[in-house]
Amino acid sequence: MLGAAVGLWLFAQASPPAAKPPEDCGALYDGDSRRRDLGKALACYRSQEDWAMVAIMQLNGEAGPVDLAGARASFQRLIGPGGFKDGDALALEAIVEKREASPAHKGPRVDFCKDVAAITPSLAYCERRNLDRRAAQDDLLLARLRARLEPRARPAFDGAVGAFRDFIAVEGERVYQEYIDGTIRNQASLAAEAFARASFMAEMKWLADEAAPTPNPGARSFGDADRELNAVYQAGLSGYATTFDGVAKTGADPATAETYRTYVRDYRTKSHAAQHAWVRYRDAIAKLAMARWPAAHEAEALTRARITEDRIRELRPGEGELR
């Protein structure tokens, strides 16, 4: 037994340590949740060979003087020996050439997302960073809204915030899977998150408004809205399955057909997870409404109806997805 223990100990000692996740160079550059440090950002981009951002910082004179020669060298590293230029590289090259034509003139600050990003991964990255910034701003607003509430309503407020965060994580996965066979899957997922977040923040601002009356009756009851939601939800599942099952049966090779069947299984799983998380979120919002207006017995059902209308818009094609 001792020998086995020593062997296990030696194996553990010989195992390489887990690799650290790469540093978020963008957070250093933008100052997200920390002090902005351009020197460290430039070193970070160099270490990760993000030559587009190195060139941008050199063009802007960030972490040092403007360096056109350095920007040109960084651009050459970006395209490599083969000289391949994607949409990002072409946009950056045009900026470098314009600056080189008038080296004495300092042009406007180059922004990656506004001036360079052109290919799908870059656009998705920029959308993700913008959404993260918006989420950080929302968190600050939520803290202020919570402070306005009476202490008895704050636990319910916290529960609603937590339930929404759980929901939005799996909702993004659902929409990504919905567009899994297309290049817009990242953008679609981010757009759905932004759409749901806007609805959530509007609801939380209203619920925390001291002057807000009790919930007003909507266009229909919770029962009617819930029935339509179930119909929209089931139509989404069946439509997705019909599309990919049909493709799998129309001459696809066995491997491709199995991939499409896997898409259907994965979408069903992710849709169920998102809808279960949404139900918990809906119930948490209704609980907050009851805590906000304890004497108004209709507050729960009216709030459930309004949240359900939001969910119908999120699931209905053309409304809650590609905004």
C-alpha positions as CSV (number, residue, x, y, z in Angstrom):
1,M,0.0,0.0,0.0
2,L,2.8,2.4,0.8
3,G,4.5,1.6,-2.5
4,A,1.3,2.4,-4.4
5,A,0.9,5.7,-2.4
6,V,4.5,6.7,-3.2
7,G,3.9,5.8,-6.9
8,L,0.8,8.0,-7.0
9,W,2.6,10.8,-5.2
10,L,5.4,10.6,-7.8
11,F,2.9,10.6,-10.6
12,A,1.3,13.7,-9.2
13,Q,4.6,15.4,-8.8
14,A,5.5,14.6,-12.4
15,S,2.2,15.8,-13.9
16,P,2.5,19.2,-15.5
17,P,0.7,22.0,-13.9
18,A,-2.6,23.2,-15.5
19,A,-2.0,25.8,-18.1
20,K,-3.0,29.3,-17.1
21,P,-5.7,30.9,-19.2
22,P,-4.2,33.6,-21.5
23,E,-4.3,37.2,-20.2
24,D,-7.2,39.3,-21.4
25,C,-5.2,41.9,-23.4
26,G,-8.4,43.7,-24.3
27,A,-9.2,44.3,-20.6
28,L,-5.7,45.9,-20.1
29,Y,-6.2,48.0,-23.2
30,D,-9.7,49.2,-22.4
31,G,-9.4,49.3,-18.7
32,D,-12.3,46.9,-18.1
33,S,-12.8,46.4,-14.4
34,R,-9.2,47.5,-13.7
35,R,-6.9,50.4,-14.3
36,R,-6.0,50.9,-18.0
37,D,-2.4,49.9,-18.6
38,L,-1.3,50.5,-22.2
39,G,2.3,49.3,-21.6
40,K,1.1,46.0,-20.3
41,A,-1.5,45.8,-23.0
42,L,1.1,46.2,-25.8
43,A,3.3,43.6,-24.2
44,C,0.3,41.3,-23.8
45,Y,-0.6,41.7,-27.5
46,R,3.0,41.0,-28.5
47,S,3.2,37.9,-26.4
48,Q,-0.1,36.5,-27.9
49,E,1.1,37.6,-31.4
50,D,-2.0,39.8,-32.0
51,W,-0.2,41.8,-34.6
52,A,-3.3,43.7,-35.7
53,M,-3.6,45.3,-32.2
54,V,0.1,45.9,-32.0
55,A,0.0,47.8,-35.3
56,I,-3.1,49.8,-34.1
57,M,-1.3,50.8,-30.9
58,Q,1.8,51.8,-32.9
59,L,-0.4,53.9,-35.3
60,N,-2.1,55.6,-32.3
61,G,1.1,56.3,-30.4
62,E,-0.2,54.3,-27.5
63,A,2.4,53.1,-25.0
64,G,5.0,55.1,-26.9
65,P,5.3,57.5,-29.8
66,V,3.7,57.0,-33.2
67,D,5.7,54.3,-35.0
68,L,4.7,53.9,-38.7
69,A,7.7,51.6,-39.4
70,G,6.7,49.4,-36.5
71,A,3.1,49.4,-37.6
72,R,4.2,48.3,-41.1
73,A,6.4,45.5,-39.6
74,S,3.5,44.4,-37.4
75,F,1.2,44.3,-40.4
76,Q,3.7,42.1,-42.3
77,R,3.8,39.7,-39.4
78,L,0.0,39.7,-39.4
79,I,-0.3,38.5,-43.0
80,G,2.7,36.2,-42.8
81,P,5.1,35.0,-45.5
82,G,2.2,34.0,-47.8
83,G,0.8,37.5,-47.7
84,F,-2.8,36.3,-47.1
85,K,-5.1,39.3,-46.4
86,D,-8.6,38.8,-44.9
87,G,-11.1,41.6,-44.5
88,D,-9.5,42.8,-41.3
89,A,-6.0,42.9,-42.9
90,L,-7.2,44.8,-45.9
91,A,-8.8,47.4,-43.7
92,L,-5.7,47.7,-41.6
93,E,-3.4,47.9,-44.6
94,A,-5.5,50.8,-46.1
95,I,-5.0,52.7,-42.8
96,V,-1.3,52.0,-42.7
97,E,-0.8,53.1,-46.3
98,K,-2.8,56.3,-45.8
99,R,-0.6,57.2,-42.8
100,E,2.6,56.4,-44.7
101,A,1.5,58.7,-47.5
102,S,1.4,61.6,-45.0
103,P,3.8,60.7,-42.2
104,A,3.8,64.2,-40.7
105,H,0.1,64.2,-40.3
106,K,-1.3,62.3,-37.2
107,G,-4.6,60.8,-38.3
108,P,-7.5,60.1,-36.1
109,R,-7.3,57.3,-33.5
110,V,-7.7,53.9,-35.0
111,D,-10.3,51.7,-33.3
112,F,-10.3,48.0,-34.1
113,C,-14.0,47.5,-33.9
114,K,-15.0,50.7,-35.8
115,D,-12.2,50.8,-38.3
116,V,-10.8,47.3,-38.8
117,A,-13.1,44.5,-37.9
118,A,-14.7,43.1,-41.0
119,I,-14.6,39.3,-40.8
120,T,-17.2,37.3,-38.8
121,P,-15.0,36.3,-35.8
122,S,-13.8,39.9,-35.4
123,L,-17.4,41.3,-35.6
124,A,-18.5,38.7,-33.0
125,Y,-15.6,39.6,-30.7
126,C,-16.6,43.3,-30.9
127,E,-20.2,42.5,-30.2
128,R,-19.2,40.4,-27.2
129,R,-17.1,43.2,-25.7
130,N,-19.8,45.8,-26.3
131,L,-22.3,43.5,-24.6
132,D,-20.0,42.9,-21.7
133,R,-19.6,46.6,-21.2
134,R,-23.3,47.0,-21.3
135,A,-23.7,44.2,-18.8
136,A,-21.2,46.0,-16.5
137,Q,-23.2,49.2,-16.7
138,D,-26.4,47.2,-16.1
139,D,-24.9,45.8,-12.9
140,L,-24.1,49.3,-11.6
141,L,-27.7,50.3,-12.3
142,L,-29.1,47.2,-10.7
143,A,-27.2,48.0,-7.5
144,R,-28.8,51.5,-7.5
145,L,-32.2,50.0,-8.1
146,R,-31.8,47.6,-5.3
147,A,-30.9,50.3,-2.9
148,R,-34.2,52.1,-3.6
149,L,-36.3,49.1,-2.6
150,E,-37.6,48.4,0.9
151,P,-35.4,45.9,2.7
152,R,-38.2,43.2,2.6
153,A,-38.1,43.2,-1.2
154,R,-34.4,43.0,-1.7
155,P,-34.0,39.2,-1.3
156,A,-36.6,38.8,-4.1
157,F,-34.7,41.3,-6.2
158,D,-31.5,39.3,-5.8
159,G,-33.3,36.2,-6.7
160,A,-34.6,37.7,-9.9
161,V,-31.1,38.9,-10.9
162,G,-29.6,35.5,-10.2
163,A,-32.4,33.7,-12.1
164,F,-31.9,36.0,-15.1
165,R,-28.2,35.3,-15.2
166,D,-28.8,31.6,-15.2
167,F,-31.3,32.0,-18.0
168,I,-29.3,34.2,-20.2
169,A,-26.3,31.8,-20.1
170,V,-28.3,28.8,-21.5
171,E,-30.4,31.0,-23.8
172,G,-27.3,32.1,-25.6
173,E,-26.4,28.4,-26.1
174,R,-29.9,27.7,-27.5
175,V,-29.7,30.4,-30.1
176,Y,-26.1,29.5,-31.0
177,Q,-27.3,25.9,-31.7
178,E,-30.3,27.2,-33.6
179,Y,-27.9,28.8,-36.1
180,I,-25.2,26.1,-35.7
181,D,-24.9,25.5,-39.5
182,G,-24.4,29.2,-40.4
183,T,-21.7,31.8,-40.0
184,I,-24.0,34.1,-38.0
185,R,-24.4,31.8,-35.0
186,N,-22.2,34.0,-32.8
187,Q,-24.0,37.2,-33.8
188,A,-27.4,35.6,-33.4
189,S,-26.5,34.4,-29.9
190,L,-25.3,37.8,-28.9
191,A,-28.3,39.6,-30.4
192,A,-30.6,37.3,-28.5
193,E,-28.8,38.0,-25.3
194,A,-29.0,41.8,-25.9
195,F,-32.7,41.5,-26.7
196,A,-33.5,39.5,-23.5
197,R,-31.2,41.8,-21.4
198,A,-33.1,44.9,-22.6
199,S,-36.4,43.4,-21.6
200,F,-35.0,42.3,-18.2
201,M,-33.6,45.8,-17.4
202,A,-36.8,47.5,-18.4
203,E,-38.7,45.2,-16.1
204,M,-36.3,45.7,-13.2
205,K,-36.4,49.5,-13.6
206,W,-40.2,49.4,-13.5
207,L,-40.4,47.2,-10.5
208,A,-37.9,49.3,-8.5
209,D,-39.7,52.6,-9.4
210,E,-41.1,54.0,-6.2
211,A,-43.8,55.8,-8.2
212,A,-44.8,52.8,-10.2
213,P,-48.4,51.7,-9.7
214,T,-49.3,48.0,-9.4
215,P,-49.0,46.1,-12.7
216,N,-51.7,47.1,-15.2
217,P,-53.6,44.4,-17.1
218,G,-52.1,43.6,-20.4
219,A,-53.7,42.7,-23.7
220,R,-54.5,39.2,-22.5
221,S,-54.4,37.0,-19.4
222,F,-51.4,35.0,-18.2
223,G,-53.2,31.8,-19.3
224,D,-53.8,33.0,-22.8
225,A,-50.2,34.3,-23.1
226,D,-48.9,31.0,-21.7
227,R,-50.8,29.0,-24.3
228,E,-49.4,31.0,-27.2
229,L,-45.9,30.7,-25.7
230,N,-46.2,26.9,-25.6
231,A,-47.4,26.9,-29.3
232,V,-44.5,29.2,-30.4
233,Y,-42.0,27.0,-28.4
234,Q,-43.2,23.8,-29.9
235,A,-43.3,25.2,-33.4
236,G,-39.7,26.2,-33.0
237,L,-38.7,22.7,-32.0
238,S,-40.6,21.0,-34.7
239,G,-39.5,23.5,-37.4
240,Y,-35.8,22.9,-36.5
241,A,-36.3,19.2,-36.5
242,T,-38.1,19.2,-39.8
243,T,-35.4,21.2,-41.5
244,F,-32.4,19.1,-40.4
245,D,-34.2,15.8,-40.5
246,G,-35.2,16.6,-44.1
247,V,-31.7,17.4,-45.1
248,A,-30.4,14.2,-43.4
249,K,-32.8,12.1,-45.5
250,T,-32.1,13.8,-48.9
251,G,-29.0,12.2,-50.1
252,A,-26.6,13.1,-47.3
253,D,-23.8,10.7,-46.7
254,P,-24.1,8.8,-43.4
255,A,-21.6,10.9,-41.5
256,T,-23.3,14.2,-42.5
257,A,-26.8,12.7,-41.8
258,E,-25.7,11.8,-38.3
259,T,-24.3,15.3,-37.8
260,Y,-27.7,16.8,-38.7
261,R,-29.5,14.4,-36.4
262,T,-27.1,15.4,-33.6
263,Y,-28.0,19.0,-34.3
264,V,-31.6,18.2,-33.7
265,R,-30.9,16.4,-30.4
266,D,-28.6,19.2,-29.2
267,Y,-31.2,21.9,-30.1
268,R,-33.9,20.0,-28.3
269,T,-31.7,19.6,-25.2
270,K,-30.6,23.2,-25.2
271,S,-34.1,24.5,-25.8
272,H,-35.5,22.5,-22.9
273,A,-32.7,23.8,-20.6
274,A,-33.3,27.4,-21.7
275,Q,-37.1,27.2,-21.2
276,H,-36.7,25.6,-17.8
277,A,-34.3,28.4,-16.8
278,W,-36.7,30.9,-18.2
279,V,-39.6,29.5,-16.1
280,R,-37.5,29.9,-13.0
281,Y,-36.7,33.5,-14.0
282,R,-40.4,34.2,-14.7
283,D,-41.3,32.9,-11.3
284,A,-38.5,35.0,-9.6
285,I,-39.8,38.1,-11.3
286,A,-43.3,37.4,-10.1
287,K,-42.0,36.8,-6.6
288,L,-40.4,40.2,-6.8
289,A,-43.7,41.8,-7.9
290,M,-45.4,40.2,-4.9
291,A,-42.7,41.5,-2.5
292,R,-43.0,44.9,-4.2
293,W,-46.8,45.1,-3.8
294,P,-47.8,42.7,-1.1
295,A,-51.3,44.0,-0.9
296,A,-52.0,43.7,-4.6
297,H,-53.0,40.0,-5.1
298,E,-53.2,40.4,-8.9
299,A,-49.5,41.5,-9.1
300,E,-48.2,38.0,-9.5
301,A,-50.4,37.0,-12.4
302,L,-50.1,40.3,-14.2
303,T,-46.3,40.2,-14.0
304,R,-46.2,36.6,-15.2
305,A,-48.3,37.7,-18.2
306,R,-46.0,40.5,-19.1
307,I,-42.8,38.4,-18.8
308,T,-44.5,35.7,-20.9
309,E,-45.2,38.3,-23.7
310,D,-41.5,39.1,-23.6
311,R,-40.6,35.5,-24.0
312,I,-42.9,35.1,-27.0
313,R,-41.1,37.9,-28.7
314,E,-37.7,36.3,-27.9
315,L,-38.8,33.0,-29.5
316,R,-40.7,34.3,-32.5
317,P,-38.5,34.5,-35.6
318,G,-37.6,38.0,-36.6
319,E,-38.4,39.6,-33.2
320,G,-36.0,38.4,-30.5
321,E,-33.1,37.1,-32.5
322,L,-31.3,39.0,-35.3
323,R,-31.8,42.6,-34.1
